[in-house]
Amino acid sequence: MSNNSANKHLKAIDRALSSGALGQVRHLLNQLPASDVAHLLQSSPPRERRILWQLINKDQGTEVLQYLGEEIRGEFLKELSADELLVLVEDLEFDDLADLLQELPEQITQQVLSALDDQNRELLQAVLSYPEDTAGGLMNTDVITIRPEITISVVLRYLRFRADIPETTDKLLVVNRKNQFIGILPLTRILVCDGSTTVREAMITDIEPIPADMPAHDVAKIFERRDLVSAPVVNNEGMLIGRITIDDVVDVILEEADHSILSMAGLDEDEDTFGSVWHTLRHRALWLGINLLTALAASAVIGLFQGTINQVVALAVLMPIVASMGGIAGSQTLTLVIRAIALGQVKADNTRYLIIKELSVGALNGLIWASVVGVAAALWFGEPKLGMVLAAAMVINLTIAAGAGAFLPMFLKRAGIDPALAGGVVLTTITDVIGFFSFLGLATMLFIAA
């Protein structure tokens, strides 16, 4: 279905839902692709969302669940009985089923596992044994393996005998008799090679498989660098245990992008835009409390110089300029370095250069804008010393802000703290405290102490 057609379909559902024509909504809803249905559910307030979910056919509901965020998916799963869940998940692929089971109570998980045959239960337990954010948690077990000694004609007969092959299959995986991965055979080679050619002669062996314990974001980097569609996954003994496909990697990339953006505001990547007021309040109150502490720290610094502000009232007018410029300069560096860390570009041998470079940029920006703002402040208030104080404080704050923006993400990463989540709060505290302290401290020295 084209984008225009899907949009018209969604608008028709909105009109039918508003008019209460639930029969028409059901008909329109079950004509949409599962991804569009999931988008509609996530774009609807809770009441309409529950109505729409009840109108989805059960066979489509399974696929829709795969496209929903964890928070919304969890709401729907809580309302289902064990029998309903078993019916709903029976057609899921193993990687999607494993993700789903990790969100369910242990009792339900055991019921699902007991309903599977021995072979499928063993395969699913293999996926469940790895954390969700690793290659093992991402992988699927729908792998076509072949031996190196057979010929291409045998491979073709085998594929025809299977009748269908797993989605996103661009290569067959070659293993030895111990099921150890030794290479790949792209489908393109099968098509162009002579039927008498052996797999050993046609296969590619200089392929590095992905270890099952590799973090998901590292898997995404490998796919991006090598332009992969799929990749084999092996355990510590080199045994082939599954494969990762590009659709799973795209999900990882999108989740990391959401995480980076939302974490800077203290939000979870699975935050429900249309969730209830109470649910949203609980998620955001803690973050606001943390920010309140940073504001109190900055206010405490201002309180130290209350006498100076009382005597030179113009300081109160100019204080926000110093803090704001420092905050922006630091945020620019912080965002750049967090992105570089996520892309794996920051290493031990280049951190010194990066910090020195950002300190230099901060100092030069401070000098440029300090001269502009300093002159403007001196002319505005008719006090050259005030312009000098403002200019000096801006140079100090912009330099330190740029250095902190570069150093903080590296320090937090090494300490096991998410830089995207904590970096912004710490940086704001630093730029506010340093900005106010340098500005008011210099003013005290120049106006009061003198």
N, C-alpha and C positions, 0 to 999 in steps of 0.2 A: 504494500500500500504506500503510495507516494505521500510526501509531507503535507501537501495541500489537501489530499483526500482524507488523511488522518485527522488533520485539524478540523475539517468540515464535520467529520464523524464525531469528534469530541464535542464540538459546539452543539451538534444535534442531541447528544446525550445530555448535555447541560440543560438544554431547553426542555427535553422530555422529563428530566428529573425535577426541574422547577415546576412543571405542570402536573406532576404526580403520575405520569403515564409510565408506570413501572414495567409493564409488559413491553413497551417500546424500548425502554432503557435496556432491558435484558437482551432483546434482539440485537440492538446496536452494539452493546457491550461485548457480546460474544462473537462479533465479527471483527473486532480489533485484534491486532497482534498483542501478545502478552506484554511486551515492553510498553506499549501505549496504554494498556489497562493499568499497569503499575504506575505509570506517570500520572494518570488520572486519579488514582487512589491517593497518591502522595500530594496531589494538588488540591485535595478536597478536605473540608473541615471534618472533624470526627463523626458527626451524625450522618452526613452524606456518604462518608467513607464506609461506614458499617452497612448502609443500605446497598451500596454498589457491590461490596464483597459478597453479600447474600445472593446477589443476582448473577454472579459469575458461575458458569458451569464448573463442576468439580474437576473435569479433565483439564480445563484451562487454568484452574486455580493453582495447580501444581507448578506450572510454568511461570505464572504471575509472581509467585512467592520468590522465585530466583532473582527477580528484578527489583524487589522492594528493599528498602533500607532495614537494618536489623531492628530498629526500634518499632517501626510499623509492623514488620513481619512478626515480631514477638507478640504484639497485641492480638493479631489474628490467631496465632498458634495457641495462645492461652485459652481461647474460647472453644477450642476443638477438643473432642473426646479422644481417647487413645485409638479407638477404632477409626474415627474420621481421619486422624493423622496418618494411620497406616495406609488408608486408601489414597490419601493425598500425596504421600511421598513414594509410593511404590514405583512410579515411573521416572523418578529423578536419577540423574547420573550420580556416580559415587562421590565426586568432588562436591557437587551441590548438596547431596544428601548429608555428607559429613559436616558441611558448614551448618546445615539446618539442625542436625542432631546436637551440635555443641550448644545450641540455644535452648534445648528442651530439657525437662527434668530427667534425672537418671532413670527413673522408672519407665518413662516413655521410650527413652533410648534403648533400654534393654528389650522392651516389647517389640520395637522395630527390628532390632538385631535378631531376635528369636523367630521373627516371621520370615526371615530370609533363609535360602538354602545354604548349605555348608560352604560352598565355594564363594558365593556372594558375601556371606557374613565374614569370611576370612579376608576378602578383598577390602571390605568396608572398614574392618577393624585395623587393617594396615594403614589406611588413610587417617583414621581417627587417632592413631598412635602418635601423629606428628602435630605440633602446634599449628593453628590456623594460619599464622603469618609466616610460614616456611614453605619451601618448595614441596615438601611432603604433604602439607595441608592443602596446597593448591592443586596438586596433581590429580589426574584421572587415571583409572586403571584400564580404560578401554584402549589397549595397545595391541597392534598387530605385529607379531615377531616372526622372523624367519631365520633359517640357518644358512651359513655361508656356503655350504657345499652344494645346495640345490641350484637348478638352472632358472633362468628368467621365465621359461615356458611353464615350469612347475609353479612358480610364483603366480603367474597369470591364472592358471587353472585353480589355484587355491583361492584367489580373490573372487573368481566367478562362482566358486562353490559357496563362499560366504554370502553371496548375493548383495550384501551391503557392507560398507565400511564406516567406521566412526567419523563424525563430523570433524572438519578441520584436519583431515589426514593429508599431509603433503609428502610424507615419507614413511617407509617401513623400517622398523628397528631390527638390526641384526644382532643375534645373541649366540653364544656357544652352548654346548650341552649342559653347562652349569647355570644357564640363564644370565651369564655375565655379558654386559653390553660391550660390543666390539665395533659397531659402526652403524651407518644408515644407508638406506637405498631409496633415493628420491623417486617419486612416481614418474617424473619426467624421464629418468634413465630406464625405467621399465619399458616405457613406450618406445624408446629409440634403440634399445639394445637388441641384438639378435637373440632369438629364443634359446640357443645353445650356450649362451654366455652364462657363467656361473655368477651367483651373487657375490662371491669373493672377488671376482674380477671387476664387477660393476660398482661395488659399494664404496662409500667414502669412510675412511677410518680416522682421519685427523679431526674428529669431533669430540669436544669436551662435554661429557654429560653433566647434568646439574645435580649436585649432592642434595639429598633429601632434607638436610638440616640447614640449607642456605636460606637466609632471610628473604622474604617476598620482595622487598624493594631492590635487593641485589639481583634477583631473578629478572625483574623488570628492566634493570640496566642492561643485562646481557641480551635480552630480546631486542632492546632498542639499538644497541651497538651492532648486533649481528643480523638485524632485520629478519628475525625468526618468525615462523608461523607456529611451530611446535618444537619441543625439546625433550629428550629423554631424561628421566630422573632415576638415580641409582642410590642404593644404600651404601653403608660403609665398606661393604665387601665387593662393591662394584656390580652387584646384582641389579638388573633392571626391575623396577617396581612400578613404573607408571610413566606418564608424560604430562607436560604442561602445554596448554594451547594458548594462542594469542588472546582469545576472548577472556580467559582468566587473568592474563597480564593487564589487559585494558582496565579491568575492574580494579586491580591493584593501583594502577596509575591514577585513576579517577579518585579512589579513596585517599591516596596520599595527597593529591591536589586539594581535595576537600579538607583534609586534616590540616594542611599547612595554612589554608586561608582561615578556617574557623577557629583553629587553636589560638591564633593571635588575639581573638576576641573572647577566649575562654569557653568556646562552644565545642560540642562533640560533633564529629562528622556525620553521625546518624541523627542529629537533632531534627525533630519533627517540626517543620515550619508551621503546620496547622494543629499542633498538639494543644492540649488543654492549658488553661491559664496556670493552674497549680503545678502541672508537670513542668512547664517552661520556667516558672518561678523558681522551683527547686534547683534547676540546672544553672540558673544565672545568678542566684543570690550569693553563692560562695565567691564567684569571681568578682562581683561588685564589692564584697567585703574585703577581699585581698587588695583591690585597687584603693579602697578607702584607707587602708594602712599606709600605702605609698603616699597618698595625699596628706595624711597626718604627719608623715616624716618630713615632707616638704614644708608643711605649715609650721612644724617645730623649728626648722631652720629660719624661717621668716620671723618667728617670734623672738629669736635671739637678737634680732636687729630692729626691734620695735622702736627703740629710741631714735635710731638713725632715720627710719621712715617718718617718724613724727616731725623731725626737723627738716627733712628734705622730702616733701610730699611727692615730688616728681618721680621719685624712685618707684612708688607704687604704680604709677602709670606705665613705667618702662619695664618692670619686672617680667611681665608675660612674654615680652619679645625675646629675652635671653633664653627662657625655658623652652619656648616654642621652637626657636631656631635650632637649639640643641636636640630637641626631641625629633625633629624632622631629619636632621643630619644623621643622628644615630639610627633611626628607623630605616633610612636608605641603606646604610651599611649592614644592619642586622638582616634585612630581607635578602640582600645580595649574598651574604655569607651562608644563611640558612639554605638558600637555593643551591649554592655550591656544595654544601655538605650533603644535601639530598642527592645530588648528581655524582657524588663521589669524587669531586674535584679537589677538595681540601685534604692535604696529606701533611705528614710531619715535616717534610722537606720544603714546603712552600708556605707554611703558616707565618713564619717570620716576615717574609716578603709581603704577604697580604696585610699583616697588621701595620707594618711600616708604611705601606702604600696608603692605607686608609687614614692613618694618622696625618700623613702629608696632605692628603686631599682635604681632611677636616680643617687643618691649620690654614691652608691656602684659602679655602672657602670662608673661614673665619676672618682672615685678613681683608678679603674683598668686601664682604658684607659689613664687617665692623667699621670700615672706613665710611661706607655709605650711611649706615645707621648712626654712627657716632657724630658725623657732621650734621645730620638731620636733627638729632636730639639737641646738639649744641645750639643750633639756630632756633629750634622750637622753644626751648626754655631760656635761651640767652645765657647759657652757662657752659663754657668750653670744658670745664673739669667734668661735668656730667657726661658729656659726649665721650670723653676719654675713658671714664669708668665703664660706660656701656660697651665701648669698642673692645676694651681689654677683657671684659667678662665674656663677650661673645667669642673671642678668639680662644679663650680657655675652655669654654663649654663645648664649642663645636669640635675642638681637637679631642677632648676627652670623650665626647659622645661618639665620634667616629671610631676611636680606639676601642671603646666599650662595645660598640656594635659589631666589631670584628672579633674581639676576644670572647665575649659572652657565649655565643653559640658553640664555640669550640670547647670552652670550659664546661658548659652544661651537658654537652654531648658526652664528654669524658666522664662526667659525674653520673651519667645514666638518667639525666633529666631531659625531657623533650624541649629543645630550644624554641620551637614554634609556640609552645604553651607558656613557658616561663620567661623567655627572653624579653618580650615586650614589657612585662611588668617590672622586671629588674632594671631594664634600660630606662624606663620612665622615671623610676626612683633616682637613678644615677644622674640623669640630665637635669631633673628638677632640683635635687639637692646641690649638685655642683654649680648649676646656673645661679640659683638664689644666693648660695654661700659666696661665690666669687663676686657677684655683682654687689651685694650688700656689704660684703667684707671690704672690698676695695673702696666703696663709698664711705664706709665708716673711717677707714684710714685717711682718706683724702679730705673729707668734710668735717668729721668730728674730732678725730685724733689730732689733726693739724690745728 
